[in-house]
Amino acid sequence: MKSFAITIILLLAMPLHAQESAPNLNLDERKQELLNVDAQFSKLSEARGVNEAFLSYLSDDGVLLRSNNFPIIGKEIIKERFFSRLDSGYTLTWKPLYADIAQSGELGYTYGIYEFRALDPEGKSIIGNGTYVSIWKKDQFGSWKLVLDTGNEGLEPKSK
């Protein structure tokens, strides 16, 4: 009978312990945190260049999905293929519009719109835009790292 009573007490205490170990932030606050991280990522891209921004936020096993390419996997390969070229001739910025977070608080995604600005060889302004989605995961230090990034060009439907 004594062991039965101890078992009941332990079972009743388990939900209380689970609540105590849950993160202090509620789900809406965690979503806002991720939106802020994505916005800071864009600000770094605008201020210091897309190369530095992506290499700062990309996880070591990050993946880029780009048009007409197989998935590009791994920070070192991505650095060699995309972020070893000069990025001073253009700017890439984006605005996150939405974020969602897994209940665990360790995985989430953002999506939004981006803008690409450059000058053509004649000095005329080129502006491109589109949509993007980024998947984020917390690293061992609790920082959000970009694990997958992809986008689509254009915001207006093509005319027939």
C-alpha positions in Angstrom: 0.0 0.0 0.0 2.9 2.4 0.8 4.5 1.9 -2.6 1.1 2.5 -4.3 0.8 5.8 -2.4 4.3 6.8 -3.5 3.5 5.9 -7.1 0.4 8.1 -7.0 2.3 11.0 -5.6 5.0 10.7 -8.2 2.4 10.5 -11.0 0.7 13.6 -9.7 4.0 15.5 -9.4 5.2 14.7 -13.0 3.0 17.3 -14.7 4.1 19.9 -12.3 7.7 19.1 -13.0 7.1 19.3 -16.7 5.6 22.7 -16.4 8.5 24.0 -14.3 11.1 22.8 -16.9 9.2 24.4 -19.8 10.8 27.6 -21.3 9.8 30.9 -19.6 8.6 32.4 -22.9 5.1 31.6 -24.2 4.7 30.5 -27.8 3.8 34.0 -29.1 6.9 35.4 -27.5 9.1 32.7 -29.0 7.6 33.4 -32.4 8.4 37.1 -32.0 11.9 36.2 -31.0 12.4 34.2 -34.2 10.9 37.0 -36.3 13.4 39.4 -34.6 16.3 37.0 -35.4 15.3 36.9 -39.1 15.0 40.7 -39.2 18.5 41.1 -37.6 19.8 38.7 -40.2 18.4 41.0 -42.9 19.9 44.1 -41.2 23.3 42.4 -41.2 23.0 41.6 -44.9 22.2 45.2 -45.6 25.0 46.6 -43.4 27.8 44.1 -44.0 26.8 42.1 -47.1 25.0 38.9 -47.8 28.2 36.8 -47.5 28.8 37.8 -43.9 25.2 37.6 -43.0 24.6 34.1 -44.3 27.9 32.8 -42.9 27.0 34.2 -39.5 23.6 32.7 -39.3 23.9 29.4 -41.3 24.3 26.2 -39.4 27.3 23.9 -40.3 24.9 21.5 -42.0 22.7 24.2 -43.5 21.0 23.7 -46.9 20.3 26.1 -49.7 17.6 25.3 -52.3 18.2 27.4 -55.4 16.6 27.3 -58.9 18.0 24.8 -61.3 20.3 23.2 -58.6 20.3 20.2 -56.5 20.2 21.0 -52.7 23.5 22.6 -51.7 24.4 21.0 -48.3 26.9 22.2 -45.7 28.3 25.5 -44.7 31.7 25.0 -46.3 30.3 24.0 -49.7 27.9 26.8 -49.6 30.7 29.2 -48.7 32.8 28.0 -51.7 29.9 28.1 -54.2 28.0 31.3 -53.2 29.7 33.3 -50.5 33.3 33.5 -51.6 32.5 36.0 -54.4 32.4 39.7 -53.7 29.0 41.0 -52.7 29.7 44.7 -52.8 27.8 45.2 -56.1 24.4 44.3 -54.7 22.2 44.3 -51.6 19.8 41.7 -50.5 17.3 42.5 -47.8 14.1 40.8 -46.6 11.2 41.3 -44.3 9.9 38.4 -42.3 6.1 38.3 -42.3 5.4 35.2 -40.2 7.1 32.8 -37.9 6.0 29.6 -36.2 7.8 27.5 -33.6 7.6 23.8 -32.6 6.2 23.3 -29.2 9.7 22.2 -28.0 10.9 25.7 -28.9 13.9 24.3 -30.8 12.7 24.3 -34.4 10.8 27.0 -36.3 10.4 28.7 -39.7 9.9 32.2 -41.0 8.6 33.4 -44.4 8.4 36.8 -46.0 9.4 38.9 -48.9 12.8 39.9 -50.2 14.3 42.6 -52.3 17.5 42.4 -54.4 19.1 45.7 -55.6 22.0 46.1 -58.0 23.2 48.2 -60.9 23.5 46.9 -64.5 26.6 47.5 -66.5 25.2 50.8 -67.7 24.5 52.0 -64.2 20.8 51.5 -64.3 19.0 50.2 -61.2 17.9 46.6 -61.1 15.4 45.6 -58.5 14.2 42.1 -58.0 11.8 40.7 -55.4 10.2 37.6 -54.3 9.2 35.4 -51.4 11.3 33.2 -49.2 11.0 30.6 -46.4 13.7 29.8 -43.9 13.8 26.9 -41.4 15.6 27.6 -38.2 16.9 25.3 -35.4 18.5 26.2 -32.1 22.1 25.2 -31.7 23.7 23.8 -28.5 24.1 27.3 -27.2 20.5 28.2 -27.7 21.1 30.5 -30.7 18.9 30.3 -33.8 20.8 28.9 -36.8 19.5 28.8 -40.4 19.2 25.1 -41.5 17.3 25.6 -44.8 16.8 28.6 -47.0 14.8 28.9 -50.3 13.0 31.5 -52.2 10.9 32.3 -55.3 11.4 35.2 -57.7 8.7 37.7 -58.3 5.7 38.9 -56.4 3.2 39.6 -59.2 1.5 36.9 -61.3 2.9 36.6 -64.8 0.6 37.9 -67.5 -0.6 35.4 -70.1 
